[in-house]
Amino acid sequence: MNEIYKAPKSELTDKEIQSDSVSNKPKKKIWYQVFGLLALVTFSGVLIPSINGEQIRPESAISTPFWIGVFFAALWRYREKSGMLGFFLGVLAGILALTATVFFAGFLHR
């Protein structure tokens, strides 16, 4: 009579049930397309003025790595990997793309 009642253990833990229900949701590809379009538009906001020999606007230079980072984060989450890792890799790719754009634009206009 002094024994504590223990409920039978289910085969799955609460965390596994929750992660299983999250992974079964259909993934909406429209968000990946929107983030990719934003990354492309902000990168073209840096690329086009560089090719024409104009000065790059500072807000374009800042937003390019950010939106490429958001796009990479979304892709990494789509692949069920770490979104933060994807964001940081995307920011690094955005900084490299920005640097390459300015570097090659310098060769066009010397």
KOLSEMI-516751 format. One record per residue: residue number from 1; residue in one letter; x, y, z of N, C-alpha, C, O, CB in turn. Coordinates in steps of 0.1 Angstrom, whole numbers, plus 5000, padded with zeros to 4 digits. Glycine has a CB too. Example, Ala and Ser with C-alpha at 12.3 -4.5 7.8 and 13.67 -1.06 7.14 Angstrom:
<rs>
n, res, n_px, n_py, n_pz, ca_px, ca_py, ca_pz, c_px, c_py, c_pz, o_px, o_py, o_pz, cb_px, cb_py, cb_pz
1, A, 5132, 4943, 5078, 5123, 4955, 5078, 5132, 4967, 5078, 5142, 4967, 5085, 5113, 4955, 5090
2, S, 5128, 4978, 5071, 5137, 4989, 5071, 5129, 5000, 5079, 5134, 5011, 5080, 5141, 4994, 5057
</rs>
This chain:
<rs>
n, res, n_px, n_py, n_pz, ca_px, ca_py, ca_pz, c_px, c_py, c_pz, o_px, o_py, o_pz, cb_px, cb_py, cb_pz
1, M, 5008, 4988, 5000, 5000, 5000, 5000, 5009, 5013, 5000, 5004, 5023, 4995, 4991, 5000, 5012
2, N, 5021, 5012, 5005, 5030, 5023, 5005, 5037, 5026, 4992, 5045, 5035, 4991, 5040, 5022, 5016
3, E, 5035, 5017, 4983, 5042, 5019, 4970, 5036, 5031, 4962, 5024, 5033, 4962, 5042, 5006, 4962
4, I, 5044, 5038, 4955, 5040, 5049, 4947, 5036, 5043, 4933, 5043, 5035, 4927, 5051, 5060, 4945
5, Y, 5025, 5048, 4928, 5021, 5043, 4915, 5029, 5049, 4904, 5031, 5062, 4904, 5006, 5047, 4913
6, K, 5035, 5041, 4896, 5043, 5046, 4885, 5035, 5042, 4872, 5032, 5031, 4869, 5057, 5039, 4885
7, A, 5033, 5053, 4864, 5027, 5051, 4851, 5036, 5043, 4842, 5048, 5045, 4842, 5023, 5065, 4845
8, P, 5030, 5035, 4833, 5038, 5028, 4824, 5045, 5037, 4814, 5039, 5047, 4809, 5030, 5017, 4816
9, K, 5058, 5034, 4811, 5065, 5043, 4802, 5061, 5040, 4788, 5060, 5029, 4784, 5081, 5041, 4804
10, S, 5060, 5051, 4781, 5057, 5050, 4767, 5070, 5047, 4759, 5081, 5050, 4765, 5049, 5062, 4761
11, E, 5069, 5043, 4747, 5082, 5040, 4740, 5089, 5052, 4736, 5101, 5052, 4734, 5078, 5031, 4728
12, L, 5082, 5063, 4734, 5088, 5076, 4730, 5087, 5086, 4741, 5077, 5086, 4748, 5080, 5082, 4717
13, T, 5097, 5094, 4742, 5097, 5104, 4752, 5089, 5117, 4747, 5086, 5117, 4735, 5111, 5108, 4757
14, D, 5086, 5126, 4755, 5079, 5138, 4751, 5087, 5146, 4741, 5081, 5151, 4731, 5076, 5147, 4763
15, K, 5100, 5147, 4742, 5108, 5154, 4733, 5108, 5147, 4719, 5107, 5154, 4709, 5123, 5155, 4738
16, E, 5108, 5134, 4719, 5108, 5127, 4706, 5094, 5128, 4699, 5094, 5130, 4687, 5111, 5112, 4708
17, I, 5084, 5128, 4707, 5070, 5130, 4701, 5069, 5144, 4696, 5064, 5146, 4685, 5060, 5128, 4712
18, Q, 5075, 5154, 4703, 5074, 5168, 4698, 5082, 5170, 4685, 5078, 5176, 4676, 5079, 5178, 4709
19, S, 5094, 5164, 4685, 5103, 5166, 4673, 5097, 5158, 4661, 5098, 5163, 4650, 5117, 5161, 4676
20, D, 5090, 5147, 4664, 5084, 5140, 4653, 5072, 5147, 4647, 5071, 5147, 4635, 5079, 5126, 4658
21, S, 5065, 5154, 4656, 5053, 5162, 4650, 5058, 5174, 4643, 5052, 5178, 4633, 5044, 5166, 4662
22, V, 5069, 5180, 4647, 5075, 5191, 4640, 5080, 5187, 4626, 5078, 5194, 4616, 5086, 5198, 4648
23, S, 5087, 5176, 4626, 5093, 5171, 4613, 5083, 5166, 4603, 5086, 5166, 4591, 5104, 5161, 4616
24, N, 5071, 5163, 4608, 5061, 5158, 4598, 5053, 5170, 4592, 5045, 5167, 4583, 5051, 5149, 4606
25, K, 5055, 5182, 4596, 5048, 5193, 4590, 5053, 5195, 4576, 5065, 5194, 4573, 5051, 5206, 4598
26, P, 5045, 5199, 4567, 5049, 5201, 4553, 5057, 5214, 4553, 5054, 5224, 4559, 5037, 5202, 4543
27, K, 5068, 5214, 4546, 5077, 5226, 4545, 5073, 5235, 4534, 5071, 5230, 4522, 5092, 5222, 4543
28, K, 5071, 5247, 4537, 5066, 5257, 4527, 5078, 5263, 4520, 5086, 5270, 4526, 5057, 5268, 4533
29, K, 5079, 5260, 4507, 5091, 5264, 4500, 5090, 5279, 4496, 5100, 5285, 4492, 5092, 5256, 4487
30, I, 5079, 5285, 4498, 5078, 5299, 4494, 5087, 5308, 4502, 5092, 5318, 4497, 5063, 5304, 4496
31, W, 5090, 5304, 4515, 5098, 5312, 4524, 5113, 5312, 4519, 5120, 5322, 4520, 5098, 5308, 4538
32, Y, 5117, 5300, 4514, 5131, 5299, 4509, 5132, 5307, 4496, 5143, 5313, 4494, 5134, 5284, 4506
33, Q, 5122, 5307, 4488, 5122, 5315, 4476, 5122, 5330, 4479, 5129, 5338, 4473, 5110, 5312, 4467
34, V, 5115, 5334, 4489, 5114, 5349, 4493, 5128, 5353, 4499, 5133, 5363, 4495, 5103, 5351, 4504
35, F, 5134, 5345, 4507, 5147, 5348, 4513, 5158, 5348, 4502, 5167, 5357, 4502, 5151, 5339, 4524
36, G, 5157, 5339, 4493, 5166, 5339, 4482, 5165, 5351, 4473, 5175, 5356, 4468, 5164, 5326, 4473
37, L, 5153, 5355, 4470, 5150, 5367, 4462, 5155, 5380, 4470, 5161, 5388, 4463, 5135, 5369, 4459
38, L, 5153, 5380, 4483, 5159, 5392, 4490, 5174, 5392, 4490, 5180, 5403, 4488, 5154, 5391, 4505
39, A, 5180, 5380, 4491, 5195, 5380, 4490, 5199, 5384, 4476, 5209, 5391, 4475, 5200, 5366, 4493
40, L, 5193, 5380, 4466, 5196, 5383, 4452, 5194, 5398, 4450, 5203, 5405, 4443, 5188, 5375, 4442
41, V, 5183, 5404, 4454, 5181, 5418, 4452, 5191, 5427, 4460, 5196, 5437, 4454, 5167, 5422, 4457
42, T, 5194, 5423, 4472, 5204, 5432, 4479, 5218, 5430, 4473, 5226, 5440, 4473, 5204, 5428, 4494
43, F, 5221, 5418, 4468, 5234, 5417, 4462, 5235, 5424, 4449, 5245, 5430, 4446, 5237, 5402, 4460
44, S, 5224, 5425, 4441, 5224, 5432, 4429, 5224, 5447, 4432, 5229, 5455, 4424, 5211, 5429, 4421
45, G, 5220, 5451, 4444, 5221, 5465, 4448, 5235, 5469, 4451, 5238, 5481, 4451, 5213, 5468, 4461
46, V, 5244, 5460, 4453, 5258, 5462, 4454, 5265, 5460, 4440, 5275, 5468, 4437, 5265, 5453, 4465
47, L, 5261, 5450, 4433, 5268, 5446, 4421, 5266, 5457, 4410, 5276, 5461, 4403, 5263, 5433, 4416
48, I, 5254, 5461, 4408, 5251, 5471, 4397, 5258, 5484, 4398, 5265, 5489, 4389, 5236, 5473, 4396
49, P, 5258, 5490, 4410, 5266, 5503, 4411, 5281, 5501, 4410, 5288, 5509, 4405, 5263, 5509, 4425
50, S, 5286, 5489, 4415, 5300, 5486, 4413, 5304, 5485, 4399, 5315, 5490, 4395, 5304, 5474, 4421
51, I, 5296, 5479, 4391, 5299, 5477, 4377, 5299, 5491, 4369, 5307, 5493, 4360, 5290, 5467, 4370
52, N, 5290, 5499, 4374, 5288, 5512, 4367, 5298, 5523, 4372, 5298, 5534, 4368, 5274, 5517, 4369
53, G, 5306, 5519, 4382, 5316, 5528, 4387, 5311, 5538, 4397, 5318, 5547, 4401, 5322, 5536, 4376
54, E, 5300, 5535, 4403, 5294, 5544, 4413, 5298, 5538, 4427, 5302, 5527, 4429, 5279, 5544, 4412
55, Q, 5296, 5547, 4437, 5299, 5543, 4451, 5288, 5534, 4456, 5276, 5536, 4453, 5301, 5556, 4459
56, I, 5292, 5524, 4464, 5282, 5515, 4470, 5276, 5522, 4482, 5283, 5528, 4490, 5289, 5502, 4474
57, R, 5263, 5521, 4483, 5256, 5527, 4495, 5259, 5518, 4507, 5259, 5506, 4507, 5241, 5528, 4493
58, P, 5262, 5525, 4519, 5265, 5517, 4531, 5254, 5507, 4535, 5257, 5496, 4540, 5268, 5526, 4542
59, E, 5242, 5511, 4534, 5231, 5502, 4538, 5230, 5490, 4529, 5226, 5479, 4534, 5218, 5509, 4538
60, S, 5234, 5491, 4517, 5234, 5479, 4508, 5246, 5470, 4512, 5245, 5458, 4511, 5236, 5483, 4493
61, A, 5257, 5476, 4516, 5269, 5468, 4520, 5266, 5461, 4533, 5272, 5450, 4535, 5281, 5477, 4521
62, I, 5258, 5466, 4541, 5254, 5459, 4554, 5244, 5449, 4552, 5244, 5438, 4558, 5250, 5470, 4564
63, S, 5234, 5452, 4544, 5222, 5443, 4542, 5226, 5431, 4534, 5219, 5420, 4535, 5211, 5450, 4536
64, T, 5235, 5432, 4525, 5239, 5420, 4516, 5243, 5408, 4525, 5237, 5397, 4523, 5250, 5424, 4507
65, P, 5253, 5409, 4534, 5257, 5397, 4541, 5245, 5393, 4551, 5244, 5381, 4553, 5269, 5400, 4550
66, F, 5237, 5402, 4556, 5226, 5398, 4565, 5216, 5390, 4557, 5212, 5379, 4562, 5219, 5411, 4570
67, W, 5211, 5394, 4546, 5201, 5387, 4539, 5206, 5374, 4533, 5199, 5364, 4532, 5195, 5395, 4528
68, I, 5219, 5373, 4529, 5224, 5361, 4524, 5225, 5351, 4536, 5223, 5339, 4535, 5238, 5363, 4518
69, G, 5229, 5357, 4548, 5229, 5349, 4560, 5215, 5343, 4564, 5214, 5331, 4568, 5234, 5357, 4572
70, V, 5205, 5351, 4562, 5191, 5346, 4565, 5187, 5335, 4555, 5181, 5325, 4559, 5181, 5358, 4564
71, F, 5191, 5337, 4543, 5188, 5327, 4532, 5195, 5314, 4536, 5189, 5303, 4535, 5192, 5332, 4519
72, F, 5208, 5315, 4539, 5215, 5303, 4543, 5209, 5296, 4555, 5209, 5284, 4556, 5230, 5306, 4545
73, A, 5205, 5304, 4565, 5199, 5299, 4577, 5186, 5291, 4574, 5184, 5280, 4579, 5196, 5310, 4588
74, A, 5178, 5297, 4565, 5166, 5290, 4561, 5169, 5277, 4554, 5163, 5267, 4556, 5158, 5299, 4552
75, L, 5180, 5277, 4545, 5184, 5265, 4538, 5189, 5254, 4548, 5186, 5242, 4547, 5195, 5268, 4528
76, W, 5196, 5258, 4558, 5202, 5249, 4568, 5190, 5243, 4576, 5190, 5231, 4579, 5212, 5256, 4577
77, R, 5180, 5251, 4580, 5169, 5246, 4587, 5161, 5237, 4578, 5155, 5227, 4583, 5160, 5258, 4592
78, Y, 5160, 5239, 4565, 5153, 5230, 4556, 5159, 5217, 4556, 5153, 5207, 4554, 5152, 5237, 4542
79, R, 5173, 5217, 4557, 5180, 5204, 4557, 5181, 5198, 4570, 5188, 5188, 4572, 5194, 5206, 4551
80, E, 5174, 5204, 4580, 5174, 5200, 4594, 5187, 5200, 4601, 5191, 5191, 4608, 5168, 5186, 4595
81, K, 5195, 5211, 4598, 5208, 5213, 4604, 5206, 5226, 4613, 5195, 5231, 4614, 5219, 5215, 4594
82, S, 5217, 5230, 4619, 5217, 5242, 4627, 5215, 5255, 4619, 5223, 5257, 4610, 5230, 5243, 4635
83, G, 5205, 5262, 4622, 5202, 5275, 4615, 5212, 5285, 4618, 5215, 5293, 4609, 5188, 5280, 4619
84, M, 5218, 5285, 4630, 5228, 5295, 4634, 5241, 5293, 4626, 5247, 5302, 4621, 5231, 5295, 4649
85, L, 5244, 5280, 4624, 5256, 5277, 4616, 5254, 5282, 4601, 5263, 5288, 4595, 5259, 5262, 4616
86, G, 5242, 5279, 4596, 5239, 5284, 4583, 5239, 5299, 4582, 5244, 5304, 4572, 5225, 5279, 4579
87, F, 5234, 5306, 4592, 5234, 5321, 4592, 5249, 5326, 4591, 5252, 5335, 4583, 5227, 5326, 4604
88, F, 5257, 5321, 4600, 5271, 5325, 4600, 5279, 5322, 4588, 5287, 5330, 4583, 5278, 5319, 4612
89, L, 5276, 5310, 4582, 5282, 5307, 4569, 5277, 5316, 4558, 5285, 5320, 4549, 5280, 5292, 4565
90, G, 5264, 5320, 4559, 5259, 5329, 4549, 5264, 5343, 4550, 5267, 5349, 4540, 5244, 5329, 4550
91, V, 5266, 5347, 4562, 5272, 5361, 4564, 5286, 5361, 4559, 5291, 5370, 4552, 5272, 5365, 4579
92, L, 5294, 5350, 4561, 5307, 5349, 4556, 5307, 5349, 4541, 5315, 5355, 4534, 5314, 5336, 4561
93, A, 5298, 5341, 4535, 5296, 5341, 4520, 5293, 5355, 4515, 5297, 5359, 4504, 5286, 5330, 4516
94, G, 5284, 5362, 4522, 5280, 5375, 4518, 5292, 5385, 4519, 5293, 5394, 4510, 5269, 5380, 4527
95, I, 5300, 5384, 4529, 5311, 5393, 4530, 5321, 5390, 4519, 5327, 5399, 4513, 5318, 5391, 4544
96, L, 5323, 5377, 4516, 5332, 5373, 4505, 5327, 5378, 4491, 5335, 5383, 4483, 5334, 5358, 4505
97, A, 5314, 5377, 4489, 5308, 5381, 4477, 5309, 5396, 4476, 5312, 5402, 4465, 5293, 5377, 4476
98, L, 5307, 5403, 4486, 5308, 5418, 4486, 5322, 5422, 4483, 5325, 5432, 4475, 5304, 5424, 4500
99, T, 5332, 5416, 4490, 5346, 5419, 4487, 5350, 5416, 4473, 5357, 5424, 4467, 5355, 5411, 4497
100, A, 5346, 5404, 4468, 5349, 5401, 4454, 5343, 5411, 4444, 5349, 5414, 4434, 5344, 5387, 4451
101, T, 5331, 5415, 4447, 5324, 5425, 4438, 5332, 5438, 4438, 5334, 5443, 4427, 5310, 5428, 4443
102, V, 5336, 5443, 4449, 5343, 5456, 4449, 5357, 5454, 4443, 5362, 5463, 4436, 5345, 5461, 4464
103, F, 5363, 5442, 4445, 5377, 5439, 4440, 5376, 5439, 4425, 5385, 5445, 4418, 5382, 5426, 4446
104, F, 5367, 5432, 4419, 5366, 5431, 4405, 5361, 5444, 4398, 5365, 5447, 4387, 5356, 5419, 4401
105, A, 5353, 5451, 4405, 5348, 5464, 4400, 5360, 5474, 4399, 5361, 5483, 4391, 5337, 5471, 4409
106, G, 5370, 5472, 4408, 5382, 5481, 4408, 5390, 5478, 4395, 5396, 5487, 4390, 5390, 5478, 4420
107, F, 5390, 5466, 4390, 5397, 5462, 4378, 5390, 5468, 4366, 5396, 5471, 4356, 5399, 5447, 4377
108, L, 5377, 5469, 4366, 5369, 5474, 4355, 5371, 5489, 4353, 5370, 5494, 4342, 5355, 5472, 4357
109, H, 5374, 5497, 4364, 5375, 5511, 4363, 5388, 5517, 4367, 5388, 5528, 4374, 5364, 5517, 4372
110, R, 5399, 5511, 4364, 5412, 5517, 4367, 5418, 5524, 4356, 5428, 5530, 4357, 5421, 5507, 4372
</rs>
